């Protein structure tokens, strides 16, 4: 019987995995862009971004453009490592 490694529970959430997947290929992304791409509600996305930030998988920067608040997210080296490990483990599950 083949033993399966545990998948990272933080990345096993569909929305958190979507956020990390978006950020892995770009330097950074604004909250609004991530919200549009994932189709998530602002409240749910905010909660999931907070979880990724607390795990140090992403870095969140808050700034202003004029009077408008802007939240920008960027994947960290720890987040890249976690994503790569997740994908590697998932490939083992599907026999790739």
N, CA, C and O atoms as a GROMACS GRO file, in nm:
protein
  384
    1UNK      N    1   0.084  -0.118   0.000
    1UNK     CA    2   0.000   0.000   0.000
    1UNK      C    3   0.089   0.125   0.000
    1UNK      O    4   0.183   0.135   0.078
    2UNK      N    5   0.058   0.218  -0.087
    2UNK     CA    6   0.135   0.342  -0.101
    2UNK      C    7   0.092   0.442   0.005
    2UNK      O    8  -0.027   0.467   0.024
    3UNK      N    9   0.188   0.499   0.074
    3UNK     CA   10   0.157   0.602   0.174
    3UNK      C   11   0.153   0.738   0.106
    3UNK      O   12   0.242   0.773   0.028
    4UNK      N   13   0.051   0.813   0.135
    4UNK     CA   14   0.036   0.946   0.079
    4UNK      C   15   0.077   1.050   0.182
    4UNK      O   16   0.036   1.043   0.298
    5UNK      N   17   0.157   1.146   0.139
    5UNK     CA   18   0.193   1.257   0.227
    5UNK      C   19   0.071   1.348   0.244
    5UNK      O   20  -0.015   1.356   0.156
    6UNK      N   21   0.066   1.415   0.357
    6UNK     CA   22  -0.043   1.509   0.381
    6UNK      C   23  -0.028   1.632   0.293
    6UNK      O   24   0.082   1.684   0.274
    7UNK      N   25  -0.140   1.678   0.239
    7UNK     CA   26  -0.140   1.804   0.166
    7UNK      C   27  -0.145   1.918   0.266
    7UNK      O   28  -0.208   1.907   0.371
    8UNK      N   29  -0.079   2.027   0.233
    8UNK     CA   30  -0.077   2.145   0.319
    8UNK      C   31  -0.222   2.193   0.338
    8UNK      O   32  -0.284   2.238   0.242
    9UNK      N   33  -0.276   2.184   0.461
    9UNK     CA   34  -0.415   2.224   0.480
    9UNK      C   35  -0.442   2.371   0.451
    9UNK      O   36  -0.554   2.408   0.416
   10UNK      N   37  -0.341   2.454   0.463
   10UNK     CA   38  -0.358   2.595   0.433
   10UNK      C   39  -0.382   2.617   0.284
   10UNK      O   40  -0.462   2.703   0.245
   11UNK      N   41  -0.314   2.539   0.201
   11UNK     CA   42  -0.330   2.553   0.056
   11UNK      C   43  -0.441   2.465   0.000
   11UNK      O   44  -0.478   2.478  -0.116
   12UNK      N   45  -0.495   2.377   0.084
   12UNK     CA   46  -0.598   2.285   0.036
   12UNK      C   47  -0.734   2.353   0.022
   12UNK      O   48  -0.828   2.295  -0.031
   13UNK      N   49  -0.745   2.475   0.070
   13UNK     CA   50  -0.865   2.555   0.049
   13UNK      C   51  -0.863   2.608  -0.095
   13UNK      O   52  -0.762   2.660  -0.142
   14UNK      N   53  -0.975   2.595  -0.163
   14UNK     CA   54  -0.982   2.636  -0.304
   14UNK      C   55  -0.944   2.782  -0.324
   14UNK      O   56  -0.867   2.814  -0.415
   15UNK      N   57  -0.995   2.871  -0.240
   15UNK     CA   58  -0.967   3.013  -0.258
   15UNK      C   59  -0.822   3.047  -0.224
   15UNK      O   60  -0.759   3.124  -0.297
   16UNK      N   61  -0.768   2.991  -0.116
   16UNK     CA   62  -0.628   3.020  -0.082
   16UNK      C   63  -0.535   2.964  -0.190
   16UNK      O   64  -0.435   3.028  -0.224
   17UNK      N   65  -0.568   2.846  -0.244
   17UNK     CA   66  -0.487   2.789  -0.351
   17UNK      C   67  -0.495   2.878  -0.476
   17UNK      O   68  -0.395   2.896  -0.545
   18UNK      N   69  -0.613   2.932  -0.503
   18UNK     CA   70  -0.629   3.022  -0.619
   18UNK      C   71  -0.544   3.148  -0.602
   18UNK      O   72  -0.481   3.193  -0.697
   19UNK      N   73  -0.544   3.204  -0.482
   19UNK     CA   74  -0.466   3.326  -0.455
   19UNK      C   75  -0.317   3.297  -0.476
   19UNK      O   76  -0.248   3.373  -0.544
   20UNK      N   77  -0.268   3.189  -0.418
   20UNK     CA   78  -0.126   3.154  -0.431
   20UNK      C   79  -0.093   3.125  -0.577
   20UNK      O   80   0.012   3.165  -0.626
   21UNK      N   81  -0.181   3.055  -0.646
   21UNK     CA   82  -0.159   3.023  -0.788
   21UNK      C   83  -0.150   3.149  -0.873
   21UNK      O   84  -0.069   3.155  -0.966
   22UNK      N   85  -0.231   3.248  -0.843
   22UNK     CA   86  -0.223   3.376  -0.915
   22UNK      C   87  -0.091   3.446  -0.887
   22UNK      O   88  -0.025   3.496  -0.978
   23UNK      N   89  -0.052   3.449  -0.760
   23UNK     CA   90   0.066   3.525  -0.720
   23UNK      C   91   0.197   3.458  -0.760
   23UNK      O   92   0.300   3.525  -0.772
   24UNK      N   93   0.195   3.328  -0.781
   24UNK     CA   94   0.319   3.256  -0.813
   24UNK      C   95   0.378   3.305  -0.946
   24UNK      O   96   0.499   3.300  -0.967
   25UNK      N   97   0.291   3.351  -1.035
   25UNK     CA   98   0.339   3.390  -1.167
   25UNK      C   99   0.356   3.539  -1.189
   25UNK      O  100   0.399   3.581  -1.297
   26UNK      N  101   0.324   3.621  -1.089
   26UNK     CA  102   0.336   3.765  -1.106
   26UNK      C  103   0.407   3.826  -0.985
   26UNK      O  104   0.411   3.765  -0.878
   27UNK      N  105   0.461   3.942  -1.003
   27UNK     CA  106   0.536   4.008  -0.896
   27UNK      C  107   0.446   4.042  -0.777
   27UNK      O  108   0.482   4.016  -0.662
   28UNK      N  109   0.331   4.101  -0.805
   28UNK     CA  110   0.236   4.136  -0.701
   28UNK      C  111   0.100   4.161  -0.766
   28UNK      O  112   0.090   4.177  -0.888
   29UNK      N  113  -0.003   4.164  -0.683
   29UNK     CA  114  -0.137   4.190  -0.736
   29UNK      C  115  -0.218   4.266  -0.632
   29UNK      O  116  -0.205   4.243  -0.512
   30UNK      N  117  -0.301   4.355  -0.680
   30UNK     CA  118  -0.390   4.430  -0.593
   30UNK      C  119  -0.510   4.343  -0.557
   30UNK      O  120  -0.550   4.254  -0.632
   31UNK      N  121  -0.566   4.372  -0.441
   31UNK     CA  122  -0.682   4.300  -0.389
   31UNK      C  123  -0.794   4.293  -0.493
   31UNK      O  124  -0.854   4.187  -0.513
   32UNK      N  125  -0.822   4.404  -0.557
   32UNK     CA  126  -0.932   4.409  -0.655
   32UNK      C  127  -0.907   4.312  -0.770
   32UNK      O  128  -0.999   4.244  -0.815
   33UNK      N  129  -0.783   4.305  -0.818
   33UNK     CA  130  -0.746   4.211  -0.926
   33UNK      C  131  -0.769   4.068  -0.880
   33UNK      O  132  -0.828   3.988  -0.954
   34UNK      N  133  -0.723   4.034  -0.760
   34UNK     CA  134  -0.739   3.898  -0.708
   34UNK      C  135  -0.887   3.866  -0.691
   34UNK      O  136  -0.930   3.755  -0.722
   35UNK      N  137  -0.963   3.962  -0.642
   35UNK     CA  138  -1.107   3.943  -0.624
   35UNK      C  139  -1.175   3.915  -0.758
   35UNK      O  140  -1.259   3.826  -0.768
   36UNK      N  141  -1.139   3.990  -0.861
   36UNK     CA  142  -1.197   3.970  -0.994
   36UNK      C  143  -1.160   3.833  -1.050
   36UNK      O  144  -1.245   3.764  -1.105
   37UNK      N  145  -1.035   3.794  -1.037
   37UNK     CA  146  -0.987   3.668  -1.093
   37UNK      C  147  -1.044   3.546  -1.022
   37UNK      O  148  -1.069   3.444  -1.085
   38UNK      N  149  -1.064   3.556  -0.891
   38UNK     CA  150  -1.114   3.442  -0.814
   38UNK      C  151  -1.265   3.437  -0.805
   38UNK      O  152  -1.322   3.331  -0.780
   39UNK      N  153  -1.331   3.551  -0.825
   39UNK     CA  154  -1.475   3.556  -0.812
   39UNK      C  155  -1.522   3.551  -0.666
   39UNK      O  156  -1.640   3.527  -0.639
   40UNK      N  157  -1.431   3.572  -0.575
   40UNK     CA  158  -1.462   3.567  -0.432
   40UNK      C  159  -1.529   3.696  -0.386
   40UNK      O  160  -1.516   3.801  -0.450
   41UNK      N  161  -1.599   3.687  -0.276
   41UNK     CA  162  -1.652   3.808  -0.215
   41UNK      C  163  -1.538   3.879  -0.144
   41UNK      O  164  -1.438   3.816  -0.108
   42UNK      N  165  -1.551   4.008  -0.125
   42UNK     CA  166  -1.446   4.086  -0.060
   42UNK      C  167  -1.420   4.035   0.082
   42UNK      O  168  -1.305   4.024   0.124
   43UNK      N  169  -1.527   4.004   0.154
   43UNK     CA  170  -1.511   3.956   0.292
   43UNK      C  171  -1.438   3.824   0.301
   43UNK      O  172  -1.347   3.809   0.382
   44UNK      N  173  -1.479   3.727   0.219
   44UNK     CA  174  -1.414   3.595   0.221
   44UNK      C  175  -1.268   3.606   0.176
   44UNK      O  176  -1.180   3.546   0.236
   45UNK      N  177  -1.244   3.682   0.071
   45UNK     CA  178  -1.108   3.699   0.022
   45UNK      C  179  -1.020   3.764   0.128
   45UNK      O  180  -0.905   3.724   0.147
   46UNK      N  181  -1.072   3.862   0.196
   46UNK     CA  182  -0.996   3.930   0.301
   46UNK      C  183  -0.955   3.832   0.411
   46UNK      O  184  -0.842   3.836   0.459
   47UNK      N  185  -1.046   3.746   0.452
   47UNK     CA  186  -1.017   3.645   0.555
   47UNK      C  187  -0.908   3.549   0.507
   47UNK      O  188  -0.816   3.516   0.582
   48UNK      N  189  -0.920   3.503   0.383
   48UNK     CA  190  -0.823   3.406   0.331
   48UNK      C  191  -0.684   3.470   0.311
   48UNK      O  192  -0.582   3.405   0.336
   49UNK      N  193  -0.681   3.593   0.267
   49UNK     CA  194  -0.554   3.664   0.253
   49UNK      C  195  -0.488   3.682   0.389
   49UNK      O  196  -0.366   3.669   0.402
   50UNK      N  197  -0.569   3.710   0.490
   50UNK     CA  198  -0.516   3.724   0.626
   50UNK      C  199  -0.453   3.593   0.673
   50UNK      O  200  -0.347   3.595   0.736
   51UNK      N  201  -0.517   3.480   0.645
   51UNK     CA  202  -0.462   3.350   0.684
   51UNK      C  203  -0.329   3.323   0.613
   51UNK      O  204  -0.234   3.275   0.674
   52UNK      N  205  -0.323   3.354   0.485
   52UNK     CA  206  -0.198   3.335   0.409
   52UNK      C  207  -0.089   3.427   0.459
   52UNK      O  208   0.028   3.390   0.463
   53UNK      N  209  -0.126   3.548   0.497
   53UNK     CA  210  -0.030   3.645   0.549
   53UNK      C  211   0.024   3.600   0.685
   53UNK      O  212   0.145   3.608   0.710
   54UNK      N  213  -0.064   3.554   0.773
   54UNK     CA  214  -0.021   3.507   0.905
   54UNK      C  215   0.073   3.387   0.896
   54UNK      O  216   0.160   3.369   0.981
   55UNK      N  217   0.054   3.304   0.793
   55UNK     CA  218   0.142   3.189   0.769
   55UNK      C  219   0.271   3.230   0.699
   55UNK      O  220   0.360   3.147   0.677
   56UNK      N  221   0.281   3.358   0.664
   56UNK     CA  222   0.396   3.415   0.592
   56UNK      C  223   0.412   3.356   0.451
   56UNK      O  224   0.523   3.348   0.399
   57UNK      N  225   0.299   3.316   0.391
   57UNK     CA  226   0.300   3.268   0.252
   57UNK      C  227   0.291   3.387   0.156
   57UNK      O  228   0.338   3.380   0.043
   58UNK      N  229   0.230   3.495   0.202
   58UNK     CA  230   0.223   3.617   0.122
   58UNK      C  231   0.254   3.736   0.211
   58UNK      O  232   0.243   3.729   0.334
   59UNK      N  233   0.292   3.844   0.146
   59UNK     CA  234   0.314   3.971   0.215
   59UNK      C  235   0.207   4.068   0.168
   59UNK      O  236   0.183   4.082   0.048
   60UNK      N  237   0.144   4.135   0.262
   60UNK     CA  238   0.036   4.228   0.230
   60UNK      C  239   0.082   4.370   0.261
   60UNK      O  240   0.130   4.400   0.370
   61UNK      N  241   0.067   4.457   0.162
   61UNK     CA  242   0.104   4.598   0.178
   61UNK      C  243  -0.020   4.683   0.158
   61UNK      O  244  -0.092   4.668   0.060
   62UNK      N  245  -0.044   4.773   0.252
   62UNK     CA  246  -0.157   4.865   0.241
   62UNK      C  247  -0.104   5.005   0.216
   62UNK      O  248  -0.012   5.051   0.284
   63UNK      N  249  -0.163   5.070   0.117
   63UNK     CA  250  -0.119   5.206   0.082
   63UNK      C  251  -0.241   5.284   0.035
   63UNK      O  252  -0.354   5.236   0.041
   64UNK      N  253  -0.216   5.403  -0.013
   64UNK     CA  254  -0.323   5.487  -0.065
   64UNK      C  255  -0.285   5.538  -0.204
   64UNK      O  256  -0.169   5.572  -0.228
   65UNK      N  257  -0.384   5.543  -0.294
   65UNK     CA  258  -0.369   5.611  -0.422
   65UNK      C  259  -0.467   5.728  -0.412
   65UNK      O  260  -0.587   5.713  -0.432
   66UNK      N  261  -0.411   5.844  -0.381
   66UNK     CA  262  -0.496   5.958  -0.348
   66UNK      C  263  -0.561   5.929  -0.214
   66UNK      O  264  -0.491   5.908  -0.115
   67UNK      N  265  -0.692   5.928  -0.210
   67UNK     CA  266  -0.764   5.896  -0.086
   67UNK      C  267  -0.814   5.753  -0.084
   67UNK      O  268  -0.876   5.710   0.013
   68UNK      N  269  -0.786   5.679  -0.191
   68UNK     CA  270  -0.837   5.542  -0.204
   68UNK      C  271  -0.737   5.442  -0.145
   68UNK      O  272  -0.620   5.441  -0.185
   69UNK      N  273  -0.781   5.356  -0.050
   69UNK     CA  274  -0.692   5.255   0.004
   69UNK      C  275  -0.666   5.144  -0.098
   69UNK      O  276  -0.757   5.102  -0.170
   70UNK      N  277  -0.542   5.097  -0.103
   70UNK     CA  278  -0.503   4.992  -0.196
   70UNK      C  279  -0.428   4.884  -0.118
   70UNK      O  280  -0.332   4.912  -0.046
   71UNK      N  281  -0.474   4.760  -0.132
   71UNK     CA  282  -0.408   4.646  -0.069
   71UNK      C  283  -0.340   4.566  -0.178
   71UNK      O  284  -0.403   4.526  -0.276
   72UNK      N  285  -0.211   4.543  -0.161
   72UNK     CA  286  -0.132   4.468  -0.258
   72UNK      C  287  -0.075   4.344  -0.192
   72UNK      O  288  -0.028   4.349  -0.078
   73UNK      N  289  -0.079   4.232  -0.265
   73UNK     CA  290  -0.029   4.105  -0.213
   73UNK      C  291   0.087   4.057  -0.300
   73UNK      O  292   0.088   4.074  -0.422
   74UNK      N  293   0.184   3.995  -0.232
   74UNK     CA  294   0.301   3.941  -0.301
   74UNK      C  295   0.337   3.809  -0.234
   74UNK      O  296   0.338   3.800  -0.111
   75UNK      N  297   0.367   3.707  -0.313
   75UNK     CA  298   0.405   3.578  -0.256
   75UNK      C  299   0.546   3.589  -0.198
   75UNK      O  300   0.631   3.661  -0.252
   76UNK      N  301   0.570   3.519  -0.090
   76UNK     CA  302   0.701   3.518  -0.024
   76UNK      C  303   0.778   3.392  -0.064
   76UNK      O  304   0.719   3.300  -0.121
   77UNK      N  305   0.907   3.388  -0.036
   77UNK     CA  306   0.982   3.264  -0.063
   77UNK      C  307   0.921   3.143   0.010
   77UNK      O  308   0.917   3.033  -0.044
   78UNK      N  309   0.872   3.164   0.132
   78UNK     CA  310   0.806   3.056   0.207
   78UNK      C  311   0.680   3.010   0.134
   78UNK      O  312   0.650   2.890   0.129
   79UNK      N  313   0.607   3.105   0.077
   79UNK     CA  314   0.486   3.072   0.001
   79UNK      C  315   0.519   2.995  -0.127
   79UNK      O  316   0.447   2.902  -0.164
   80UNK      N  317   0.626   3.034  -0.193
   80UNK     CA  318   0.669   2.962  -0.314
   80UNK      C  319   0.706   2.819  -0.279
   80UNK      O  320   0.664   2.725  -0.347
   81UNK      N  321   0.783   2.801  -0.173
   81UNK     CA  322   0.822   2.666  -0.129
   81UNK      C  323   0.699   2.582  -0.094
   81UNK      O  324   0.690   2.465  -0.132
   82UNK      N  325   0.604   2.642  -0.023
   82UNK     CA  326   0.482   2.570   0.016
   82UNK      C  327   0.401   2.530  -0.107
   82UNK      O  328   0.349   2.418  -0.114
   83UNK      N  329   0.390   2.621  -0.205
   83UNK     CA  330   0.315   2.591  -0.327
   83UNK      C  331   0.383   2.478  -0.404
   83UNK      O  332   0.316   2.386  -0.450
   84UNK      N  333   0.514   2.486  -0.419
   84UNK     CA  334   0.586   2.382  -0.492
   84UNK      C  335   0.574   2.247  -0.424
   84UNK      O  336   0.559   2.145  -0.492
   85UNK      N  337   0.582   2.244  -0.292
   85UNK     CA  338   0.566   2.119  -0.217
   85UNK      C  339   0.424   2.065  -0.233
   85UNK      O  340   0.405   1.944  -0.246
   86UNK      N  341   0.326   2.153  -0.232
   86UNK     CA  342   0.186   2.113  -0.249
   86UNK      C  343   0.166   2.048  -0.385
   86UNK      O  344   0.105   1.941  -0.396
   87UNK      N  345   0.218   2.111  -0.489
   87UNK     CA  346   0.204   2.058  -0.625
   87UNK      C  347   0.275   1.923  -0.637
   87UNK      O  348   0.223   1.830  -0.698
   88UNK      N  349   0.394   1.913  -0.578
   88UNK     CA  350   0.470   1.787  -0.582
   88UNK      C  351   0.391   1.674  -0.515
   88UNK      O  352   0.382   1.564  -0.568
   89UNK      N  353   0.335   1.704  -0.398
   89UNK     CA  354   0.257   1.604  -0.326
   89UNK      C  355   0.130   1.567  -0.404
   89UNK      O  356   0.094   1.450  -0.412
   90UNK      N  357   0.065   1.666  -0.462
   90UNK     CA  358  -0.055   1.640  -0.542
   90UNK      C  359  -0.023   1.550  -0.661
   90UNK      O  360  -0.102   1.462  -0.696
   91UNK      N  361   0.091   1.572  -0.722
   91UNK     CA  362   0.133   1.486  -0.835
   91UNK      C  363   0.152   1.342  -0.790
   91UNK      O  364   0.125   1.249  -0.866
   92UNK      N  365   0.199   1.323  -0.667
   92UNK     CA  366   0.213   1.188  -0.615
   92UNK      C  367   0.076   1.121  -0.599
   92UNK      O  368   0.062   1.001  -0.620
   93UNK      N  369  -0.024   1.199  -0.561
   93UNK     CA  370  -0.159   1.147  -0.547
   93UNK      C  371  -0.213   1.098  -0.680
   93UNK      O  372  -0.281   0.996  -0.686
   94UNK      N  373  -0.185   1.172  -0.786
   94UNK     CA  374  -0.242   1.136  -0.916
   94UNK      C  375  -0.148   1.048  -0.999
   94UNK      O  376  -0.179   1.012  -1.112
   95UNK      N  377  -0.034   1.015  -0.942
   95UNK     CA  378   0.058   0.923  -1.009
   95UNK      C  379   0.133   0.983  -1.124
   95UNK      O  380   0.170   0.912  -1.218
   96UNK      N  381   0.158   1.113  -1.119
   96UNK     CA  382   0.230   1.182  -1.227
   96UNK      C  383   0.378   1.185  -1.197
   96UNK      O  384   0.456   1.239  -1.276
   0.00000   0.00000   0.00000
